[in-house]
Amino acid sequence: MSKRGYVAFDLGAESGRAILATLDGGRLQVQEQHRFLNQMRTLPSGLHWDLMGLWGNLLQGLGKCVQAAKEQGVELVSLGVDTWGVDFGLIGKSGQLLGLPFAYRDQRNPPAMEKALAKLGAQRLYEVTGIQILPFNSLFQLLAQHEAEPAVLPLTKHMLTMPDLLHYFFTGQAVNEATNASTTQMIDPHTGRWALDLIKQLSLPTQFLGPIVPAGTRIGPVTAAVGQEAGCPGLAVIAPGTHDTASAVAAVPVEGKRSWAYLSSGTWSLIGAEIDSPIINDASRQAMFTHERGVGGKIRFLKNIPGLWLVQECRRDLEKRGQRYEYAQLAELAQQAQPFRTLVDPAHGPFGTPGGMLEKIETFAKATGQPQPQSAGQFVRACLESLALSYRDKLEALERLLGRRVEVLHVVGGGGKNELLNQMTADAIGREVVVGPYEATAIGNALTQAMGAGDVKDLAQLRQIVRASFELKIVQPIHSSRFDEQYERFTKLLGR
């Protein structure tokens, strides 16, 4: 069999990458060809994504992947894009983009959420959509948009989440892929279709909600302009799990019959299990576990947790204070800092907005009667220990909802490179943690494209390829008793 190549564009909230993934003899190799910043930009209208900067980098990355494939004798099959969820672009009847997409941390969203909840009620909203109620969900963003500019939505032909929008740029074809559509709080989790009656109750138009297609769908060839610029005329575009967590979960290297859960670790942490049908009841609503679509028709039953965003923001603040550190240096400093000096609630509201993280942590510590961090290591250790305890809290909630014990936690994504956090996680949950692959999102993206191209049979074979291709790390708990002693203290910080 010839070497088959897939271009996986993996865009996160902080950076983006173009990956050339090569499938050869049942093994996959991934090579990063281009990396670039992904930044939110503040304009007079609010917080937006630098969409044209993203698009320019995607074209540049595609060109580099095409060249690398030629040099390596790889037959290039397709490309696909995954990104974060909830954000979207609006396309008019002429095919034009009706304004720059807003970034999910824009401050117009929380008031819109409160208005929607006042009209629909949190219980009904969850029962209909099965989605964790968060202020940046697409439903609330649409309401905010409609109130700000009432003329825009009636003129909209397509609402496309970010990866769908970028696929539209590549092909000219407007398609809503299921895994990202399911993050919008606008989907019925039982049917996988738009919850039109609910949306209409908010007096929102719905004509822009198109057919939903599963991960692995062939969207079309690249446009002539893209083919000419990047040197890949006629290259197919195949939708992966366009939500980055969907692609990451597809690449979880599970085997055997052990009960497992996953932790997709990055700017956000998402902890959950893969299930076949929704679990929507009072307990799941109170715990606010969310139902998002996965590759192969699965449901990702999960909880969103503000993840390494806290550390990223600490790093940015430290740099503004003249202290520049790489992430590895911050982890080393945290390792040396006093354990459990200060704990925080990672989901504390003010932590979710950009800027001033060090001051926000100091304020939280003072308000909860704890010593304020004094050094970079103390700040970062507070974030990491609190994240590990949060993982324990959410894992225990997950087990109650599933009605079974989870035996092993799979950590995938770039956050798995933080060995200190991995050990803290194993200690906090008191069970085995399997770390890897780090590039799970890009791997799942590429192999889902391979499924769509007929090169991989199904999800089981996809995961078999992952196990055969990448080294995994096993982390066993060492100091669980220390975290046991701190867990009650942590839950009190959560108000319980």
NORMOCOR-V25938 format. One record per residue. RES is the residue in three letters. PHI is phi in whole degrees, 0 to 359 (none if undefined). D_FIRST is the distance of its C-alpha to the first C-alpha in whole Angstrom. Layout:
res & phi & d_first
RES & PHI & D_FIRST
RES & PHI & D_FIRST
This chain:
res & phi & d_first
MET & none & 0
SER & 288 & 4
LYS & 291 & 7
ARG & 249 & 8
GLY & 243 & 12
TYR & 224 & 15
VAL & 266 & 19
ALA & 252 & 21
PHE & 266 & 25
ASP & 242 & 27
LEU & 250 & 31
GLY & 252 & 33
ALA & 286 & 37
GLU & 241 & 37
SER & 207 & 34
GLY & 226 & 31
ARG & 216 & 28
ALA & 250 & 25
ILE & 244 & 21
LEU & 264 & 18
ALA & 253 & 16
THR & 242 & 12
LEU & 258 & 10
ASP & 213 & 7
GLY & 62 & 7
GLY & 80 & 10
ARG & 235 & 12
LEU & 246 & 13
GLN & 238 & 15
VAL & 241 & 18
GLN & 228 & 20
GLU & 285 & 23
GLN & 254 & 24
HIS & 202 & 27
ARG & 230 & 30
PHE & 206 & 33
LEU & 285 & 36
ASN & 237 & 37
GLN & 234 & 41
MET & 277 & 43
ARG & 238 & 46
THR & 272 & 50
LEU & 244 & 51
PRO & 304 & 54
SER & 277 & 53
GLY & 139 & 51
LEU & 264 & 48
HIS & 234 & 45
TRP & 274 & 41
ASP & 280 & 41
LEU & 296 & 38
MET & 291 & 38
GLY & 296 & 38
LEU & 300 & 35
TRP & 297 & 33
GLY & 300 & 34
ASN & 290 & 32
LEU & 296 & 29
LEU & 296 & 29
GLN & 296 & 29
GLY & 296 & 26
LEU & 298 & 24
GLY & 301 & 25
LYS & 293 & 24
CYS & 293 & 21
VAL & 299 & 20
GLN & 295 & 21
ALA & 296 & 19
ALA & 297 & 16
LYS & 298 & 17
GLU & 295 & 18
GLN & 262 & 15
GLY & 68 & 12
VAL & 258 & 11
GLU & 279 & 11
LEU & 281 & 14
VAL & 262 & 14
SER & 195 & 17
LEU & 226 & 20
GLY & 201 & 22
VAL & 241 & 26
ASP & 238 & 27
THR & 214 & 31
TRP & 295 & 34
GLY & 260 & 36
VAL & 72 & 39
ASP & 282 & 40
PHE & 205 & 39
GLY & 241 & 40
LEU & 247 & 42
ILE & 249 & 41
GLY & 277 & 44
LYS & 295 & 44
SER & 272 & 44
GLY & 96 & 41
GLN & 279 & 42
LEU & 282 & 42
LEU & 265 & 45
GLY & 103 & 46
LEU & 289 & 44
PRO & 299 & 42
PHE & 284 & 44
ALA & 270 & 43
TYR & 297 & 44
ARG & 272 & 46
ASP & 297 & 49
GLN & 281 & 52
ARG & 280 & 53
ASN & 283 & 51
PRO & 303 & 53
PRO & 298 & 56
ALA & 294 & 54
MET & 298 & 52
GLU & 299 & 56
LYS & 294 & 57
ALA & 295 & 54
LEU & 294 & 55
ALA & 296 & 59
LYS & 273 & 58
LEU & 259 & 55
GLY & 84 & 56
ALA & 296 & 53
GLN & 295 & 53
ARG & 296 & 53
LEU & 299 & 50
TYR & 287 & 48
GLU & 298 & 48
VAL & 279 & 47
THR & 250 & 44
GLY & 66 & 43
ILE & 245 & 43
GLN & 305 & 45
ILE & 277 & 47
LEU & 230 & 47
PRO & 297 & 49
PHE & 267 & 46
ASN & 303 & 44
SER & 304 & 43
LEU & 303 & 46
PHE & 287 & 49
GLN & 296 & 47
LEU & 297 & 47
LEU & 297 & 51
ALA & 298 & 52
GLN & 296 & 50
HIS & 294 & 52
GLU & 286 & 56
ALA & 285 & 55
GLU & 222 & 54
PRO & 300 & 55
ALA & 281 & 54
VAL & 285 & 51
LEU & 298 & 49
PRO & 298 & 51
LEU & 267 & 49
THR & 274 & 46
LYS & 264 & 43
HIS & 222 & 40
MET & 258 & 40
LEU & 238 & 37
THR & 297 & 36
MET & 306 & 35
PRO & 293 & 31
ASP & 296 & 32
LEU & 296 & 34
LEU & 290 & 31
HIS & 297 & 29
TYR & 297 & 32
PHE & 298 & 32
PHE & 288 & 28
THR & 241 & 29
GLY & 81 & 32
GLN & 254 & 31
ALA & 263 & 33
VAL & 224 & 32
ASN & 259 & 33
GLU & 273 & 30
ALA & 295 & 31
THR & 293 & 31
ASN & 280 & 33
ALA & 302 & 35
SER & 288 & 36
THR & 274 & 38
THR & 280 & 40
GLN & 64 & 43
MET & 229 & 43
ILE & 241 & 41
ASP & 282 & 42
PRO & 292 & 40
HIS & 282 & 40
THR & 257 & 39
GLY & 76 & 37
ARG & 254 & 39
TRP & 298 & 41
ALA & 274 & 45
LEU & 297 & 47
ASP & 299 & 50
LEU & 296 & 50
ILE & 296 & 49
LYS & 293 & 52
GLN & 296 & 54
LEU & 267 & 54
SER & 59 & 55
LEU & 259 & 51
PRO & 296 & 50
THR & 226 & 46
GLN & 295 & 45
PHE & 270 & 43
LEU & 266 & 41
GLY & 269 & 38
PRO & 302 & 36
ILE & 256 & 33
VAL & 244 & 30
PRO & 281 & 27
ALA & 303 & 25
GLY & 97 & 21
THR & 283 & 23
ARG & 281 & 22
ILE & 274 & 25
GLY & 156 & 25
PRO & 280 & 24
VAL & 294 & 25
THR & 295 & 29
ALA & 300 & 29
ALA & 295 & 31
VAL & 294 & 28
GLY & 301 & 26
GLN & 289 & 28
GLU & 293 & 29
ALA & 264 & 26
GLY & 76 & 24
CYS & 219 & 22
PRO & 302 & 23
GLY & 78 & 22
LEU & 300 & 20
ALA & 285 & 20
VAL & 248 & 22
ILE & 241 & 21
ALA & 291 & 24
PRO & 280 & 23
GLY & 291 & 26
THR & 289 & 28
HIS & 280 & 30
ASP & 302 & 29
THR & 291 & 30
ALA & 298 & 28
SER & 293 & 25
ALA & 296 & 26
VAL & 293 & 27
ALA & 301 & 24
ALA & 267 & 23
VAL & 294 & 25
PRO & 275 & 24
VAL & 286 & 26
GLU & 207 & 26
GLY & 75 & 29
LYS & 249 & 32
ARG & 294 & 34
SER & 291 & 35
TRP & 226 & 34
ALA & 227 & 35
TYR & 237 & 33
LEU & 230 & 34
SER & 272 & 33
SER & 250 & 35
GLY & 194 & 35
THR & 306 & 38
TRP & 254 & 38
SER & 252 & 38
LEU & 234 & 37
ILE & 245 & 37
GLY & 184 & 37
ALA & 227 & 35
GLU & 262 & 32
ILE & 231 & 34
ASP & 263 & 34
SER & 215 & 37
PRO & 297 & 40
ILE & 243 & 43
ILE & 241 & 46
ASN & 207 & 49
ASP & 300 & 52
ALA & 293 & 50
SER & 291 & 47
ARG & 292 & 49
GLN & 295 & 51
ALA & 280 & 48
MET & 55 & 47
PHE & 277 & 43
THR & 251 & 41
HIS & 245 & 38
GLU & 238 & 35
ARG & 287 & 32
GLY & 237 & 29
VAL & 290 & 25
GLY & 76 & 25
GLY & 79 & 29
LYS & 283 & 30
ILE & 248 & 33
ARG & 270 & 34
PHE & 264 & 37
LEU & 210 & 38
LYS & 234 & 41
ASN & 278 & 41
ILE & 229 & 42
PRO & 301 & 43
GLY & 265 & 41
LEU & 288 & 41
TRP & 309 & 42
LEU & 299 & 46
VAL & 290 & 44
GLN & 300 & 43
GLU & 290 & 46
CYS & 300 & 48
ARG & 298 & 46
ARG & 296 & 47
ASP & 293 & 51
LEU & 298 & 51
GLU & 296 & 50
LYS & 296 & 53
ARG & 272 & 55
GLY & 86 & 54
GLN & 246 & 52
ARG & 260 & 48
TYR & 227 & 46
GLU & 279 & 42
TYR & 298 & 41
ALA & 297 & 40
GLN & 293 & 44
LEU & 295 & 45
ALA & 295 & 43
GLU & 295 & 45
LEU & 296 & 49
ALA & 295 & 48
GLN & 300 & 47
GLN & 277 & 51
ALA & 282 & 53
GLN & 297 & 55
PRO & 292 & 53
PHE & 55 & 54
ARG & 292 & 57
THR & 221 & 56
LEU & 240 & 54
VAL & 227 & 53
ASP & 268 & 52
PRO & 303 & 48
ALA & 268 & 49
HIS & 305 & 52
GLY & 314 & 53
PRO & 300 & 54
PHE & 293 & 51
GLY & 281 & 48
THR & 258 & 50
PRO & 293 & 49
GLY & 90 & 51
GLY & 69 & 54
MET & 297 & 52
LEU & 299 & 54
GLU & 294 & 57
LYS & 295 & 56
ILE & 293 & 55
GLU & 299 & 59
THR & 295 & 60
PHE & 297 & 58
ALA & 299 & 59
LYS & 295 & 63
ALA & 292 & 63
THR & 255 & 62
GLY & 70 & 64
GLN & 246 & 62
PRO & 294 & 62
GLN & 282 & 60
PRO & 301 & 57
GLN & 243 & 58
SER & 223 & 55
ALA & 302 & 52
GLY & 297 & 51
GLN & 292 & 53
PHE & 298 & 52
VAL & 291 & 48
ARG & 296 & 49
ALA & 301 & 51
CYS & 294 & 48
LEU & 291 & 45
GLU & 297 & 48
SER & 291 & 48
LEU & 296 & 45
ALA & 299 & 44
LEU & 292 & 47
SER & 294 & 46
TYR & 300 & 43
ARG & 299 & 45
ASP & 299 & 47
LYS & 286 & 44
LEU & 293 & 42
GLU & 296 & 46
ALA & 296 & 46
LEU & 300 & 43
GLU & 297 & 43
ARG & 297 & 47
LEU & 287 & 45
LEU & 282 & 42
GLY & 74 & 45
ARG & 205 & 43
ARG & 273 & 42
VAL & 272 & 39
GLU & 269 & 38
VAL & 216 & 35
LEU & 250 & 35
HIS & 266 & 32
VAL & 258 & 32
VAL & 236 & 29
GLY & 101 & 30
GLY & 299 & 31
GLY & 297 & 34
GLY & 293 & 33
LYS & 287 & 33
ASN & 277 & 37
GLU & 295 & 38
LEU & 296 & 41
LEU & 295 & 41
ASN & 300 & 38
GLN & 293 & 41
MET & 300 & 43
THR & 295 & 41
ALA & 300 & 41
ASP & 294 & 45
ALA & 292 & 46
ILE & 269 & 44
GLY & 69 & 44
ARG & 203 & 41
GLU & 293 & 37
VAL & 240 & 35
VAL & 254 & 32
VAL & 253 & 31
GLY & 121 & 27
PRO & 281 & 25
TYR & 296 & 27
GLU & 267 & 25
ALA & 303 & 24
THR & 296 & 25
ALA & 296 & 22
ILE & 295 & 20
GLY & 297 & 21
ASN & 302 & 21
ALA & 296 & 18
LEU & 286 & 16
THR & 290 & 19
GLN & 301 & 17
ALA & 297 & 14
MET & 298 & 16
GLY & 296 & 18
ALA & 273 & 15
GLY & 85 & 13
ASP & 272 & 10
VAL & 232 & 13
LYS & 290 & 15
ASP & 200 & 19
LEU & 296 & 21
ALA & 297 & 21
GLN & 292 & 17
LEU & 305 & 17
ARG & 290 & 20
GLN & 297 & 18
ILE & 297 & 15
VAL & 299 & 18
ARG & 299 & 20
ALA & 282 & 17
SER & 253 & 17
PHE & 227 & 21
GLU & 282 & 24
LEU & 248 & 27
LYS & 246 & 30
ILE & 256 & 33
VAL & 243 & 36
GLN & 258 & 39
PRO & 296 & 43
ILE & 239 & 45
HIS & 239 & 48
SER & 300 & 48
SER & 299 & 52
ARG & 296 & 53
PHE & 286 & 51
ASP & 303 & 52
GLU & 293 & 56
GLN & 264 & 55
TYR & 295 & 53
GLU & 298 & 56
ARG & 302 & 57
PHE & 295 & 54
THR & 297 & 55
LYS & 295 & 58
LEU & 296 & 57
LEU & 279 & 55
GLY & 88 & 58
ARG & 248 & 58
